[in-house]
Amino acid sequence: QVQLVESGGGLVQAGDSLRLSCAASGDPVSTYTVGWFRQTPGKEREFVAAITIAGGRTNTAHAVKGRFTISRDSTKDIVYLQVNSLKPEDTAAYYCALRRRLIDPIPMMPNEYEYWGQGTQVTVSS
């Protein structure tokens, strides 16, 4: 069993930056893929970025490419999402998710991930 805990969200102003963290525990996660998704009320969960823990391959959504960067500290089983130049439309609950079986390309659909954290809220004021 894997547990995921997100942190780092908050209330910020447009143009600010945050670093979100996803800490994984439980089963060894060294061969897994961890993704970040976001969701606003009434909308479907949206893919943001994902990374393979072992090789560090990444996949980032076009909507955030250039502003959001995913990285990992494989020694600590932590995945980070650096979010820069935040916009009000980035306001959402951000969730990390984990997939145990490695595939290529890195999946972008929520139903391809098996474990989910509780989420961290990011609110961007204009």
CORNOR-V802537 format. One record per backbone hydrogen bond with DSSP energy under -1.0 kcal/mol. CO is the residue of the C=O (numbers start at 1). NH is the residue of the N-H. Records with the same first field share a line. If there is no record, write none. Layout:
CO: NH / NH
//
This chain:
1: 27
3: 25
5: 23
7: 21
10: 123
12: 125
13: 16
16: 86
18: 83
20: 81
21: 7
22: 79
23: 5
25: 3
29: 32
32: 53
33: 99
34: 51
35: 97
36: 48 / 49
37: 95
38: 46
39: 93
40: 43
46: 38
48: 61
49: 36
50: 59
51: 34
52: 56
57: 52
59: 50
61: 64 / 65
64: 67 / 68
67: 84
69: 82
71: 80
73: 76 / 78
77: 24
78: 73
79: 22
80: 71
81: 20
82: 69
83: 18
86: 15
87: 90
88: 91
92: 122
93: 39
94: 120
95: 37
96: 117
97: 35
98: 114 / 115
99: 33
109: 112
110: 113
115: 98
120: 94
122: 92
123: 12
125: 14
//
